[in-house]
Amino acid sequence: MASFTLHGIPVSRGISIGRAHLLTPAALDVKHYLVPEEQVEAEVKRLQDAIAEVHRNLQELWTELPKEAPTELGAFIDVHVLILSDPMISEAPLDIIRSRHYNAEWALVTQIDELSAQFDEIEDEYLRERKQDIQQVAERVLKVLMGTALPAPPPVGEDHFQPQMIVVAHDISPADMLAFRDRSFVGFVTDVGGQNSHTAIVARSLDIPAAVGMSQASRLIEQDDWVIVDGDAGVVICNPSALVMEQYRARQANLMKARKRLLKLKKTPAVTTDGTPITLLANIELPDDCGPALEAGAVGVGLFRSEFLFMGRGAQGLKVPGEDEQFEQYRKAVLAMKGRPVTIRTLDVGADKPLDQTEHTALNPALGLRAIRYCLAEPQLFLTQLRAILRASAFGKVRILIPMLAHAFEIDQSLAMIEQAKAQLREQNVKFDDDVDVGAMIEIPAAALALPMFVKRLDFLSIGTNDLIQYTLAIDRVDYEVAHLYNPLHPAVLNLIAMTIEAGRKAGVDVAVCGEMAGDVKLTRLLLGMGLREFSMHPAQLLAVKQEILSSDLARLVPRTRRILRAMEPAAIAEAVEQLQSL
């Protein structure tokens, strides 16, 4: 068996080693035949029964979720239930059977192909990746129709020497991931997917090594092949040599030892060697993420991505969560953090995302009606969210974070809307914190270059490095053809970040970084040298960043960082940043 290496997108840290377990897409094996007129209704019932069985299976998965399971899993199962109930899935294939006399499998695949083609026309990254959820739901129905509804092998049992399992698939749904959770499942590899796909989100929440976007992995890797998944690099090695296997087992053992050492830092204050305190906050998607955040030692929530509460509703034509429902979720997070601050970002979606049911024709949604632009264009939706957030502020420290601000009038309109929401609550005698802090996401170069109008009006700033890099370099980081141009160390990016931090310092306004750069330990010392004192990241990254902080000497970092900011050559910048690690 020849050894080979595949390169994809790293979405979850760590190394896993095991035997490949292939999930073959059922659609590849679908039979195509015409059903006689007298058997059409029986064929319709066969598909209806399969859909009903999948619905029952998903409901059972949801009810059997262990208490410690990440909240994302339940949310994603809910999304799949909604998709399964959508007429485009539950009824349209039945019409195809009746009108074209296709067999059930053929009718379902035909409908899914038509839907997939529509999704391929969508430029927005988030919506494009939702196509995979529809395909995953269809996959489950096809497995029932074809009598292969159980994708996972039997549980390991008492054989302690049975190798652990790496799931290899064209794609894998969160529900299927859950089915593997109770077995010897230690990693997964998929042909498709990106940083924002559900599989990537679940992989990070479960802390399982994974690599997605591997293109031909499910065709090149064979059942029971030995596989190494390097989640840090997004690399998969199939049938490695004895020497490579030994090297990765050693790396894996060292990583496990390092993680155990990090656990000892949970209660250690984040302070540099010269005594400068650093604030470490957590990024969360749902209230139940507060538990892992506290467990990792976070002193607050620096970014609550509120759009996850809305996920999957608009696409199904359902109502967005109302004020009371939002309030309960925000309050739950505030109470869970036990007095620590919770920064709630207002809805960061675009007009082409699931909340909007109107036709969207923007050529480039990333530059269109999204985030605060969308909220200001939908004032009732915005006011509803603001009232819910303000009501939650009566139960603990809450901060409001506005995304994608670039203009003074956007800031002023947002602040006016907040005041309007406050006035409405006063009229209803509803309690809230009248002094709630309001901040801006700095993620557009124009904002970083016009900071005086931000620090004059707002209480704090949070740098969203993911979008800042994307907009500064004019690239889509999930576009394979330009992904290599996505560079956090580009001199323009570094100087925009440094300018923002310095402007905040001079104005006495707190500045945080809440993008991926905040959780990258290779960049921790660089950000410290720029003057950053507040980091917000996924809870799984927090202890490793804290370890870097505890061994950092600002007196030595600051002058080196200033030299880096003056440099323009990429190789020199990369080398200088690497040298910071040895200070």
C-alpha positions as CSV (number, residue, x, y, z in Angstrom):
1,M,0.0,0.0,0.0
2,A,1.6,3.2,-1.2
3,S,1.8,6.2,1.2
4,F,0.5,9.6,0.1
5,T,-0.3,12.9,1.6
6,L,-3.3,15.2,1.1
7,H,-3.6,18.9,2.0
8,G,-6.8,20.6,2.9
9,I,-8.2,23.2,5.4
10,P,-7.2,22.9,9.1
11,V,-10.4,23.5,11.2
12,S,-9.6,21.8,14.5
13,R,-6.3,21.3,16.4
14,G,-4.5,18.2,17.3
15,I,-3.3,14.9,15.8
16,S,-5.3,11.7,15.5
17,I,-4.1,8.3,14.2
18,G,-6.4,5.4,13.3
19,R,-7.9,3.2,10.6
20,A,-10.1,4.7,7.9
21,H,-13.8,4.1,8.0
22,L,-15.3,5.3,4.7
23,L,-18.8,6.7,4.4
24,T,-19.8,6.2,0.8
25,P,-22.4,8.7,-0.5
26,A,-25.6,6.8,-1.0
27,A,-26.4,9.0,-4.0
28,L,-23.6,7.4,-6.0
29,D,-25.4,4.0,-5.8
30,V,-28.9,5.3,-6.6
31,K,-30.9,3.2,-9.1
32,H,-32.8,5.0,-11.8
33,Y,-36.0,3.5,-13.2
34,L,-39.6,4.4,-14.0
35,V,-42.4,3.3,-11.8
36,P,-45.6,1.9,-13.5
37,E,-48.7,4.1,-13.1
38,E,-50.4,1.6,-10.7
39,Q,-47.4,1.7,-8.4
40,V,-46.8,5.4,-8.2
41,E,-48.7,6.0,-5.0
42,A,-46.9,3.0,-3.4
43,E,-43.6,4.6,-4.4
44,V,-44.8,8.0,-2.9
45,K,-45.6,6.2,0.4
46,R,-42.2,4.5,0.3
47,L,-40.5,7.9,0.3
48,Q,-42.9,9.4,2.8
49,D,-42.1,6.4,5.2
50,A,-38.4,7.0,4.7
51,I,-38.7,10.7,5.5
52,A,-40.8,9.8,8.6
53,E,-38.2,7.3,9.8
54,V,-35.4,9.8,9.4
55,H,-37.5,12.4,11.3
56,R,-37.9,9.9,14.2
57,N,-34.2,9.1,14.1
58,L,-33.3,12.7,14.4
59,Q,-35.7,13.3,17.2
60,E,-34.3,10.3,19.1
61,L,-30.8,11.7,18.6
62,W,-31.9,15.0,20.0
63,T,-33.6,13.5,23.1
64,E,-30.6,11.2,23.7
65,L,-28.1,14.0,23.7
66,P,-25.9,13.7,26.8
67,K,-25.9,16.7,29.0
68,E,-22.2,17.3,28.3
69,A,-22.7,17.4,24.5
70,P,-21.9,20.7,22.9
71,T,-25.0,22.8,22.3
72,E,-24.1,23.1,18.6
73,L,-25.0,19.5,18.1
74,G,-28.6,20.0,19.3
75,A,-28.9,23.2,17.2
76,F,-27.6,21.4,14.1
77,I,-30.0,18.5,14.6
78,D,-32.8,21.1,14.8
79,V,-31.7,22.6,11.5
80,H,-31.8,19.1,9.9
81,V,-35.3,18.5,11.3
82,L,-36.4,21.8,9.8
83,I,-34.9,21.0,6.4
84,L,-36.5,17.6,6.5
85,S,-39.9,19.2,7.1
86,D,-39.5,21.8,4.3
87,P,-41.8,21.3,1.4
88,M,-38.8,21.5,-1.0
89,I,-37.7,18.2,0.6
90,S,-40.8,16.6,2.0
91,E,-43.2,17.3,-0.9
92,A,-41.4,18.3,-4.1
93,P,-39.8,14.8,-4.7
94,L,-43.3,13.3,-4.3
95,D,-44.5,15.5,-7.1
96,I,-41.6,14.3,-9.2
97,I,-42.7,10.7,-8.6
98,R,-46.2,11.5,-9.6
99,S,-45.4,13.6,-12.6
100,R,-42.4,11.8,-14.0
101,H,-42.9,8.3,-12.5
102,Y,-39.3,8.4,-11.2
103,N,-38.5,5.9,-8.4
104,A,-38.2,7.4,-4.9
105,E,-34.3,7.5,-4.8
106,W,-34.1,9.1,-8.3
107,A,-36.8,11.6,-7.5
108,L,-35.1,12.7,-4.3
109,V,-31.6,13.0,-5.9
110,T,-33.2,15.0,-8.8
111,Q,-34.7,17.5,-6.4
112,I,-31.5,17.8,-4.3
113,D,-29.5,18.4,-7.5
114,E,-31.8,21.2,-8.5
115,L,-31.6,22.8,-5.0
116,S,-27.8,22.3,-5.0
117,A,-27.5,24.1,-8.3
118,Q,-29.4,27.1,-6.9
119,F,-27.0,27.2,-3.9
120,D,-24.0,27.1,-6.2
121,E,-25.1,30.5,-7.6
122,I,-24.9,32.1,-4.1
123,E,-21.7,34.0,-3.5
124,D,-22.0,34.3,0.2
125,E,-19.8,31.8,2.0
126,Y,-22.2,31.0,4.9
127,L,-25.2,30.3,2.7
128,R,-23.1,28.3,0.2
129,E,-22.1,25.9,2.9
130,R,-25.7,25.4,4.0
131,K,-26.1,23.4,0.8
132,Q,-24.2,20.7,2.5
133,D,-26.9,20.4,5.2
134,I,-29.5,19.8,2.6
135,Q,-27.4,17.1,1.0
136,Q,-26.7,15.5,4.4
137,V,-30.4,15.3,5.2
138,A,-31.1,13.7,1.7
139,E,-28.2,11.3,2.4
140,R,-30.0,10.1,5.5
141,V,-33.3,9.5,3.6
142,L,-31.4,7.7,0.8
143,K,-29.8,5.4,3.4
144,V,-33.2,4.4,4.7
145,L,-34.6,3.9,1.2
146,M,-31.6,1.7,0.3
147,G,-31.5,-0.2,3.6
148,T,-28.2,1.2,4.8
149,A,-29.4,3.6,7.5
150,L,-26.7,2.8,10.0
151,P,-23.4,4.4,8.9
152,A,-21.4,3.5,12.0
153,P,-19.7,0.2,12.8
154,P,-20.6,-1.7,16.0
155,P,-19.2,-0.2,19.3
156,V,-15.7,-1.2,20.1
157,G,-16.6,-3.4,23.1
158,E,-13.9,-4.9,25.2
159,D,-11.2,-5.1,22.5
160,H,-8.7,-2.5,23.8
161,F,-6.3,-3.2,20.9
162,Q,-8.8,-2.3,18.2
163,P,-7.4,0.8,16.4
164,Q,-9.2,4.0,16.7
165,M,-11.3,5.2,13.8
166,I,-10.9,8.1,11.4
167,V,-14.1,8.8,9.5
168,V,-13.5,9.6,5.8
169,A,-16.4,11.0,3.8
170,H,-17.3,13.3,1.0
171,D,-19.2,15.1,3.8
172,I,-20.5,14.2,7.2
173,S,-23.4,15.7,9.1
174,P,-23.4,16.7,12.8
175,A,-26.0,14.0,13.4
176,D,-23.7,11.3,12.0
177,M,-20.8,12.8,14.0
178,L,-22.9,12.3,17.1
179,A,-23.5,8.6,16.2
180,F,-19.7,8.1,16.0
181,R,-19.1,10.0,19.3
182,D,-19.8,6.9,21.4
183,R,-17.5,4.7,19.4
184,S,-13.7,4.9,18.9
185,F,-14.0,8.0,16.7
186,V,-11.0,10.2,17.0
187,G,-11.0,12.3,13.8
188,F,-12.5,12.9,10.5
189,V,-11.6,13.9,6.9
190,T,-14.0,15.3,4.3
191,D,-13.7,16.2,0.7
192,V,-15.8,19.4,1.1
193,G,-16.3,22.0,3.8
194,G,-14.7,25.2,5.0
195,Q,-14.0,27.1,8.2
196,N,-17.7,28.0,8.6
197,S,-19.2,24.6,7.7
198,H,-21.2,22.8,10.4
199,T,-18.6,20.0,10.4
200,A,-15.9,22.4,11.2
201,I,-17.9,24.1,14.0
202,V,-18.7,20.8,15.6
203,A,-15.1,19.5,15.3
204,R,-13.9,22.6,17.2
205,S,-16.6,22.3,19.8
206,L,-15.8,18.6,20.3
207,D,-12.1,19.3,20.1
208,I,-11.6,16.5,17.6
209,P,-8.7,16.8,15.0
210,A,-10.1,17.3,11.6
211,A,-9.2,18.4,8.1
212,V,-11.8,19.4,5.5
213,G,-11.8,20.5,1.9
214,M,-9.5,17.5,1.0
215,S,-11.2,17.2,-2.5
216,Q,-10.5,13.5,-3.4
217,A,-9.9,12.0,0.0
218,S,-13.0,9.7,0.0
219,R,-11.9,8.3,-3.4
220,L,-8.2,7.9,-2.7
221,I,-8.4,6.5,0.8
222,E,-9.6,2.9,1.1
223,Q,-11.4,1.2,4.0
224,D,-9.1,0.3,6.9
225,D,-6.1,2.2,5.5
226,W,-3.9,3.7,8.3
227,V,-4.5,7.4,8.4
228,I,-2.9,10.3,10.3
229,V,-4.8,13.5,10.6
230,D,-2.7,16.6,11.4
231,G,-5.5,19.1,12.4
232,D,-3.0,21.9,13.0
233,A,-1.7,21.8,9.4
234,G,-4.8,20.4,7.6
235,V,-2.7,17.5,6.4
236,V,-3.7,13.9,6.0
237,I,-1.2,11.1,5.6
238,C,-2.5,7.8,4.3
239,N,-0.6,4.5,4.9
240,P,2.4,6.2,6.5
241,S,5.8,4.5,6.8
242,A,6.9,3.1,10.2
243,L,9.2,6.0,10.7
244,V,6.5,8.7,10.0
245,M,4.0,6.8,12.2
246,E,6.6,6.8,15.0
247,Q,7.2,10.5,14.6
248,Y,3.5,11.4,14.7
249,R,2.8,9.1,17.7
250,A,5.6,10.9,19.5
251,R,4.1,14.3,18.6
252,Q,0.7,13.1,19.7
253,A,2.0,12.0,23.0
254,N,3.8,15.3,23.5
255,L,0.6,17.2,22.7
256,M,-1.3,15.3,25.3
257,K,1.3,16.0,27.9
258,A,1.3,19.6,27.0
259,R,-2.5,19.8,27.3
260,K,-2.3,18.3,30.8
261,R,0.2,20.8,31.8
262,L,-2.0,23.6,30.5
263,L,-4.8,22.5,32.7
264,K,-2.8,23.6,35.7
265,L,-2.9,27.2,34.5
266,K,-6.7,27.5,34.8
267,K,-6.7,29.6,37.9
268,T,-3.4,31.4,37.3
269,P,-3.9,35.1,36.5
270,A,-2.8,36.1,33.0
271,V,0.1,38.4,33.8
272,T,3.3,39.1,31.8
273,T,6.7,38.6,33.5
274,D,6.9,42.3,34.1
275,G,3.6,42.3,35.9
276,T,1.2,43.6,33.3
277,P,-2.3,42.1,33.6
278,I,-3.9,40.8,30.4
279,T,-7.6,40.2,30.0
280,L,-8.5,36.8,28.4
281,L,-12.1,36.5,27.2
282,A,-14.1,33.8,25.3
283,N,-15.9,33.8,22.0
284,I,-19.2,32.0,22.2
285,E,-22.1,31.1,19.9
286,L,-24.7,29.9,22.4
287,P,-25.3,30.4,26.1
288,D,-24.3,26.8,26.9
289,D,-20.8,27.7,25.7
290,C,-20.3,29.7,28.9
291,G,-19.5,26.5,30.9
292,P,-16.5,25.6,28.8
293,A,-15.5,29.3,28.8
294,L,-15.4,29.4,32.6
295,E,-13.7,26.0,32.7
296,A,-10.9,27.4,30.6
297,G,-10.5,30.4,32.9
298,A,-12.1,33.1,30.8
299,V,-12.9,36.3,32.8
300,G,-15.8,37.2,30.5
301,V,-17.3,36.8,27.1
302,G,-15.6,39.1,24.5
303,L,-17.9,38.0,21.6
304,F,-21.3,36.4,21.8
305,R,-22.2,35.8,18.1
306,S,-25.9,36.3,18.4
307,E,-26.7,35.2,14.8
308,F,-26.4,31.6,15.9
309,L,-29.8,32.1,17.7
310,F,-31.3,32.9,14.3
311,M,-29.6,30.1,12.4
312,G,-31.7,28.0,10.1
313,R,-35.0,29.8,10.8
314,G,-35.2,32.2,7.9
315,A,-34.2,29.6,5.3
316,Q,-37.3,27.6,6.3
317,G,-39.6,30.6,6.1
318,L,-40.0,30.6,9.9
319,K,-40.1,33.6,12.2
320,V,-36.9,34.9,13.6
321,P,-36.7,34.6,17.4
322,G,-38.9,37.1,19.2
323,E,-37.8,39.5,21.9
324,D,-38.7,37.2,24.8
325,E,-36.9,34.2,23.3
326,Q,-33.8,36.3,22.6
327,F,-34.0,37.8,26.1
328,E,-34.1,34.3,27.7
329,Q,-31.0,33.3,25.8
330,Y,-29.0,36.4,26.5
331,R,-30.1,36.3,30.2
332,K,-29.0,32.6,30.4
333,A,-25.5,33.6,29.2
334,V,-25.3,36.6,31.6
335,L,-26.3,34.5,34.6
336,A,-24.0,31.7,33.6
337,M,-21.0,34.1,33.6
338,K,-21.7,35.0,37.2
339,G,-21.1,38.7,37.1
340,R,-18.3,38.6,34.4
341,P,-19.0,40.8,31.4
342,V,-20.8,39.5,28.4
343,T,-20.3,41.3,25.1
344,I,-23.2,40.6,22.7
345,R,-22.6,41.4,19.1
346,T,-25.7,42.5,17.3
347,L,-26.9,40.5,14.3
348,D,-24.1,40.0,11.8
349,V,-25.9,38.7,8.7
350,G,-26.4,39.9,5.2
351,A,-29.5,40.5,3.1
352,D,-28.7,37.2,1.4
353,K,-28.6,35.2,4.6
354,P,-31.5,33.1,5.9
355,L,-33.2,36.0,7.7
356,D,-34.2,37.6,4.4
357,Q,-36.9,36.1,2.3
358,T,-36.7,38.7,-0.5
359,E,-34.7,38.1,-3.6
360,H,-31.2,39.3,-3.3
361,T,-29.2,40.4,-6.4
362,A,-26.0,41.8,-5.0
363,L,-23.0,40.9,-7.1
364,N,-20.8,40.7,-4.0
365,P,-22.7,40.1,-0.8
366,A,-19.6,40.7,1.4
367,L,-19.7,44.3,0.2
368,G,-23.5,44.6,0.3
369,L,-26.3,44.9,2.8
370,R,-24.9,43.0,5.8
371,A,-24.3,43.4,9.5
372,I,-25.1,46.9,10.8
373,R,-26.2,48.0,7.3
374,Y,-28.8,45.2,7.3
375,C,-30.0,46.0,10.9
376,L,-30.4,49.7,10.1
377,A,-32.4,48.7,7.0
378,E,-34.6,46.5,9.2
379,P,-35.2,48.8,12.2
380,Q,-37.9,46.7,13.9
381,L,-35.8,43.6,13.8
382,F,-32.9,45.6,15.2
383,L,-35.0,47.3,18.0
384,T,-36.3,43.9,19.0
385,Q,-32.8,42.6,19.5
386,L,-31.6,45.7,21.3
387,R,-34.6,45.5,23.7
388,A,-33.8,41.9,24.4
389,I,-30.1,42.6,25.1
390,L,-30.9,45.6,27.3
391,R,-33.4,43.5,29.3
392,A,-30.6,41.0,29.9
393,S,-28.4,43.8,31.2
394,A,-30.5,43.9,34.4
395,F,-29.0,40.5,35.4
396,G,-25.3,41.2,35.0
397,K,-22.6,43.2,33.1
398,V,-23.6,43.4,29.4
399,R,-21.8,45.2,26.6
400,I,-23.3,45.8,23.1
401,L,-21.0,45.3,20.1
402,I,-21.9,46.7,16.7
403,P,-20.4,45.0,13.6
404,M,-19.1,46.4,10.4
405,L,-19.3,50.1,11.2
406,A,-17.5,52.4,8.8
407,H,-19.4,55.8,8.8
408,A,-20.1,58.4,11.5
409,F,-23.8,58.4,10.6
410,E,-24.0,54.6,11.1
411,I,-22.6,55.0,14.6
412,D,-25.0,57.8,15.4
413,Q,-28.0,55.9,14.0
414,S,-27.0,52.8,16.0
415,L,-26.7,54.8,19.2
416,A,-30.0,56.5,18.5
417,M,-31.7,53.1,18.0
418,I,-30.2,52.0,21.4
419,E,-31.7,55.1,23.0
420,Q,-35.0,54.4,21.3
421,A,-35.0,50.8,22.7
422,K,-34.2,52.2,26.2
423,A,-37.1,54.6,25.9
424,Q,-39.5,51.8,24.9
425,L,-38.4,49.8,27.9
426,R,-38.8,52.7,30.3
427,E,-42.4,53.2,29.0
428,Q,-43.1,49.5,29.9
429,N,-41.3,49.9,33.3
430,V,-38.8,47.2,32.3
431,K,-35.5,47.2,34.2
432,F,-32.1,47.5,32.3
433,D,-28.7,48.9,32.8
434,D,-28.9,52.5,31.6
435,D,-25.1,52.8,31.4
436,V,-24.5,49.7,29.2
437,D,-21.3,50.1,27.2
438,V,-21.5,50.2,23.4
439,G,-18.6,49.3,21.2
440,A,-17.7,48.9,17.5
441,M,-16.1,46.1,15.6
442,I,-13.1,47.4,13.6
443,E,-13.2,45.1,10.6
444,I,-13.2,47.6,7.7
445,P,-10.0,49.4,6.8
446,A,-11.9,52.7,6.6
447,A,-12.8,52.3,10.3
448,A,-9.2,51.7,11.3
449,L,-8.2,54.8,9.3
450,A,-10.9,57.0,10.9
451,L,-10.6,56.0,14.5
452,P,-11.1,59.5,16.1
453,M,-14.8,59.4,15.2
454,F,-15.1,56.0,16.8
455,V,-13.3,56.7,20.1
456,K,-15.2,60.0,20.4
457,R,-18.6,58.2,20.3
458,L,-18.1,54.7,21.7
459,D,-17.0,53.0,24.9
460,F,-14.7,50.2,23.5
461,L,-13.4,48.7,20.3
462,S,-13.0,45.1,19.2
463,I,-10.9,44.2,16.2
464,G,-12.4,41.5,14.0
465,T,-9.2,40.4,12.3
466,N,-10.8,37.8,10.0
467,D,-12.8,40.4,8.0
468,L,-10.2,43.1,8.5
469,I,-7.6,40.9,6.7
470,Q,-10.1,39.9,4.0
471,Y,-11.2,43.5,3.3
472,T,-7.7,44.9,3.5
473,L,-6.2,42.4,1.0
474,A,-9.4,42.2,-1.2
475,I,-9.6,38.4,-1.1
476,D,-12.1,35.8,-0.2
477,R,-10.3,33.5,2.3
478,V,-12.5,30.5,1.4
479,D,-11.8,30.8,-2.4
480,Y,-9.2,28.2,-3.1
481,E,-7.7,30.3,-5.9
482,V,-6.8,33.2,-3.7
483,A,-6.6,31.6,-0.2
484,H,-2.8,31.6,-0.3
485,L,-3.0,35.5,-0.3
486,Y,-4.8,35.5,3.1
487,N,-1.9,36.7,5.3
488,P,-2.3,38.1,8.9
489,L,1.3,39.3,8.7
490,H,0.9,41.5,5.7
491,P,2.4,44.9,6.7
492,A,-0.8,46.7,5.9
493,V,-2.8,44.5,8.2
494,L,-0.3,44.7,11.1
495,N,-0.2,48.5,10.9
496,L,-4.0,48.8,10.8
497,I,-4.2,46.7,14.0
498,A,-1.4,48.6,15.7
499,M,-3.0,51.9,14.8
500,T,-6.3,50.8,16.3
501,I,-4.7,49.6,19.6
502,E,-2.7,52.9,19.9
503,A,-5.7,55.1,19.2
504,G,-7.6,53.3,21.9
505,R,-4.8,53.7,24.4
506,K,-4.5,57.4,23.8
507,A,-8.2,57.9,24.1
508,G,-8.5,55.7,27.2
509,V,-10.8,53.3,25.3
510,D,-10.4,49.5,25.7
511,V,-9.4,47.6,22.6
512,A,-9.7,43.8,22.1
513,V,-8.9,41.4,19.3
514,C,-11.7,38.9,18.8
515,G,-10.7,37.3,15.5
516,E,-8.7,34.2,14.8
517,M,-5.4,36.1,15.4
518,A,-6.3,36.4,19.1
519,G,-6.2,32.6,19.5
520,D,-3.0,32.0,17.5
521,V,-0.2,31.4,20.0
522,K,2.4,32.2,17.3
523,L,1.0,35.8,17.2
524,T,0.4,36.3,20.9
525,R,3.7,38.1,21.6
526,L,3.4,40.2,18.5
527,L,0.0,41.5,19.7
528,L,1.3,42.1,23.2
529,G,4.2,44.1,21.7
530,M,1.6,46.2,19.8
531,G,0.0,47.1,23.1
532,L,-2.9,44.7,23.1
533,R,-4.2,44.0,26.6
534,E,-7.5,42.2,25.8
535,F,-7.8,38.9,23.8
536,S,-11.0,37.1,23.0
537,M,-10.9,33.6,21.5
538,H,-12.5,30.1,21.4
539,P,-12.3,28.6,24.9
540,A,-10.1,25.7,23.6
541,Q,-7.4,28.2,22.7
542,L,-7.4,30.2,25.9
543,L,-4.9,28.2,28.1
544,A,-2.3,28.0,25.4
545,V,-2.4,31.8,24.9
546,K,-2.2,32.3,28.6
547,Q,0.9,30.2,28.7
548,E,2.5,32.5,26.1
549,I,1.5,35.6,28.1
550,L,3.0,34.2,31.4
551,S,6.4,33.9,29.7
552,S,6.3,37.2,27.8
553,D,8.5,40.2,28.8
554,L,6.9,43.4,27.4
555,A,10.1,45.4,27.8
556,R,11.8,43.1,25.3
557,L,8.8,42.7,23.0
558,V,7.8,46.3,22.4
559,P,11.0,47.5,20.7
560,R,11.2,44.4,18.5
561,T,7.5,44.8,17.5
562,R,8.1,48.4,16.5
563,R,10.8,47.2,14.1
564,I,8.4,44.6,12.7
565,L,5.8,47.3,12.0
566,R,8.4,49.3,10.0
567,A,9.3,46.3,7.9
568,M,7.7,45.8,4.5
569,E,9.3,42.5,3.2
570,P,7.2,39.4,4.0
571,A,10.1,37.1,4.7
572,A,11.7,39.6,7.1
573,I,8.4,40.1,8.9
574,A,7.8,36.3,9.2
575,E,11.3,35.7,10.5
576,A,11.1,38.6,13.0
577,V,7.7,37.3,14.4
578,E,9.2,33.8,14.8
579,Q,12.2,35.3,16.7
580,L,9.7,36.8,19.2
581,Q,9.0,33.3,20.4
582,S,12.5,32.9,21.7
583,L,12.5,36.1,23.8
